[in-house]
Amino acid sequence: MESTRAQTVETLLVSVNRLIRAAARATGNPTSAAVWRTLGILETEQPLRLGELAAASRVAQPTMTKLVTGMLADGLVSRSVDPDDSRGQLIELTDTGRDRLRTWRATITETVGPVFADLGDDEWDVLHRAAAIVAARTPATTTTRTEIPA
């Protein structure tokens, strides 16, 4: 029986999510997924106010405050006064944060590698094409009007 398009999209989303969670566990890295997600957001959308960052990362503002406090202590992000509103603060990714994110992505990619090691060239071509299609339809930013509709 042929899957519906909705079922195909659901399978893709669920499978990728499972793959990422399994790979993250396999690395043994204790850093939370929320930190990696937040660093990834800042990679393309900085600087952001704390509330904007919380919304983009889909966490409550008090949770983001705790995350940012930890990331500041680790040197992954910096905080400055918003020049448009001195009551607000802007959060930016530091070079250390960018390097740590790059290293994390390389580590998780290496961890996932064995799952696909036995694929043939035709299957790699299919994955390459699928990845290109998904990437072309995935907005690089989450705080703009190009968001995926709810």
C-alpha positions as CSV (number, residue, x, y, z in Angstrom):
1,M,0.0,0.0,0.0
2,E,1.3,3.4,-1.0
3,S,1.9,6.0,1.8
4,T,0.0,9.2,1.6
5,R,2.1,12.4,1.3
6,A,1.2,13.3,4.8
7,Q,2.3,9.9,6.1
8,T,5.6,10.3,4.2
9,V,6.2,13.7,5.8
10,E,5.3,12.3,9.2
11,T,7.7,9.3,8.8
12,L,10.5,11.7,7.7
13,L,10.0,14.0,10.7
14,V,9.7,11.2,13.3
15,S,12.6,9.2,11.9
16,V,14.9,12.2,11.7
17,N,14.0,13.2,15.3
18,R,14.7,9.6,16.5
19,L,18.0,9.5,14.6
20,I,19.1,12.8,16.2
21,R,18.1,11.7,19.7
22,A,19.8,8.3,19.4
23,A,23.0,9.9,18.0
24,A,23.0,12.6,20.7
25,R,22.7,9.9,23.4
26,A,25.5,7.8,21.7
27,T,27.9,10.7,21.9
28,G,27.7,10.8,25.7
29,N,27.7,14.6,25.5
30,P,25.6,15.9,28.5
31,T,24.7,19.2,26.8
32,S,21.0,19.6,26.5
33,A,19.3,19.7,23.1
34,A,17.9,23.1,24.0
35,V,21.4,24.5,24.1
36,W,22.4,23.1,20.7
37,R,19.0,24.3,19.3
38,T,19.6,27.8,20.7
39,L,23.2,28.0,19.4
40,G,21.9,26.9,16.0
41,I,19.3,29.7,16.0
42,L,21.8,32.3,17.0
43,E,24.1,31.1,14.2
44,T,21.7,32.5,11.6
45,E,19.6,35.0,13.6
46,Q,21.6,37.1,15.8
47,P,21.5,39.2,17.8
48,L,18.2,38.4,19.4
49,R,16.4,39.6,22.5
50,L,15.9,37.0,25.2
51,G,12.1,36.8,24.5
52,E,12.7,36.4,20.7
53,L,15.3,33.7,21.4
54,A,12.9,31.9,23.8
55,A,10.1,32.0,21.1
56,A,12.4,30.8,18.4
57,S,13.7,27.9,20.5
58,R,10.2,27.2,21.7
59,V,10.9,27.4,25.4
60,A,9.5,29.7,28.2
61,Q,11.4,32.9,28.8
62,P,12.5,31.8,32.3
63,T,13.9,28.6,30.8
64,M,15.8,30.6,28.2
65,T,17.1,32.9,31.0
66,K,18.6,29.8,32.6
67,L,20.0,28.5,29.3
68,V,21.6,31.8,28.5
69,T,23.1,32.1,32.0
70,G,24.8,28.8,31.5
71,M,25.9,29.6,28.0
72,L,27.3,32.9,29.1
73,A,29.3,31.1,31.8
74,D,30.6,28.7,29.2
75,G,31.5,31.6,26.8
76,L,29.2,30.3,24.1
77,V,27.1,33.5,23.9
78,S,27.6,37.2,24.8
79,R,25.0,39.7,26.0
80,S,24.8,43.4,25.3
81,V,22.4,46.2,25.8
82,D,19.9,46.6,23.0
83,P,20.7,50.0,21.3
84,D,17.1,50.4,20.4
85,D,15.8,49.8,23.9
86,S,18.2,50.1,26.8
87,R,15.9,48.0,29.0
88,G,16.5,45.0,26.7
89,Q,19.5,42.8,26.1
90,L,20.7,41.2,22.9
91,I,22.2,37.7,22.9
92,E,24.8,36.8,20.3
93,L,26.8,33.7,19.5
94,T,30.5,33.9,20.3
95,D,33.4,32.4,18.3
96,T,33.6,29.8,21.0
97,G,29.9,29.0,20.7
98,R,30.3,28.8,16.9
99,D,33.3,26.4,17.2
100,R,31.5,24.3,19.8
101,L,28.4,24.0,17.6
102,R,30.5,23.1,14.6
103,T,32.3,20.4,16.6
104,W,29.0,19.1,18.0
105,R,27.6,18.8,14.4
106,A,30.7,16.9,13.3
107,T,30.5,14.6,16.3
108,I,26.9,13.8,15.8
109,T,27.5,13.3,12.0
110,E,30.3,10.8,12.8
111,T,28.1,9.0,15.3
112,V,25.3,8.6,12.7
113,G,27.7,7.5,9.9
114,P,27.6,3.7,10.8
115,V,23.8,3.7,10.4
116,F,24.2,4.4,6.7
117,A,27.5,2.6,6.1
118,D,26.0,-0.3,4.1
119,L,24.1,1.9,1.7
120,G,24.8,1.6,-2.0
121,D,25.5,4.4,-4.4
122,D,21.8,4.5,-5.6
123,E,20.6,4.8,-2.0
124,W,23.1,7.5,-1.3
125,D,21.9,9.4,-4.4
126,V,18.3,9.1,-3.0
127,L,19.4,10.4,0.4
128,H,21.4,13.2,-1.2
129,R,18.4,14.3,-3.3
130,A,16.1,14.1,-0.3
131,A,18.4,16.1,1.9
132,A,18.6,18.8,-0.8
133,I,14.8,18.9,-1.1
134,V,14.3,19.2,2.6
135,A,17.1,21.8,3.0
136,A,15.6,23.9,0.2
137,R,12.2,24.0,2.0
138,T,13.5,24.6,5.5
139,P,13.7,28.2,6.5
140,A,17.1,29.1,7.9
141,T,15.5,31.6,10.2
142,T,12.7,31.1,12.7
143,T,11.8,34.6,13.7
144,T,10.8,35.8,10.3
145,R,7.6,35.5,8.3
146,T,9.1,32.6,6.4
147,E,8.1,30.2,9.2
148,I,6.5,26.9,8.3
149,P,2.7,27.4,8.8
150,A,1.3,26.0,12.1
